[in-house]
Amino acid sequence: MTADADTDDHRKRSRRRGDSLVAAILAATVAELREHGYAALTMEGVAERAGAGKASLYRRWSTRGELVMDAVYALLPDPAALPDHGSLREDLLGLLRMVADHLAGPAGEALRGLMAEALPEPERIAALREHSQGRGRMMMAEVVERAARRGEIAPGPVSPWRLGTGQALLRDHFLFHQGRIEDGAIEEIVDTVLLPLFHAPPKIG
């Protein structure tokens, strides 16, 4: 089979339904982001690559922004499936390194494009914030709960502000600095911000 034939295969795939169709659309969205970037991504291009009708996309996602958000956040693992490195510090480093890798790929391209589109519209900013913070906080909560079970930190609820701090710092660094997030920056966030933050008891009242 030639390279050209491989490239055109997505146009000849049989139609899918249900979960199989959704998975194909999300995978096609990520592939389109990698090849063309967010600015050039279209619902038509995603539908063609997924072997789906355009109406199938619009029944589930009213805009390409909603589709892209679902596609890139579907790449993140289930919080319960995060590797356990045996200590809070190593778990934090592992999580933030994974997020940095995520931002270095299609998710980062999507984030910049989505931010540019959403800034004038408060409703879209709220939706973007909900997507970006929800899964991230769940993953951080899993890391913190493991540390509490090991006896590294005090057990008990952790505020959403604390859970969102590490990944917010990474997103800020990514959006305002060019290039990949260096490992030294990740280590500094963990050692000078997150470890003191999670070890310090919260103030009540």
Secondary structure, DSSP 8 states (H G I E B T S, - for coil): --HHHHHHGGGS-----HHHHHHHHHHHHHHHHHHHHHHH--HHHHHHHHT--HHHHHHH-SSHHHHHHHHHHTTS--GGGS---SSHHHHHHHHHHHHHHHHTTHHHHHHHHHHHHHTT-HHHHHHHHHHHHHHHHHHHHHHHHHHHHHTSS--S---HHHHHHHHHHHHHHHHHS-S---HHHHHHHIIIIIHHHHHS-----
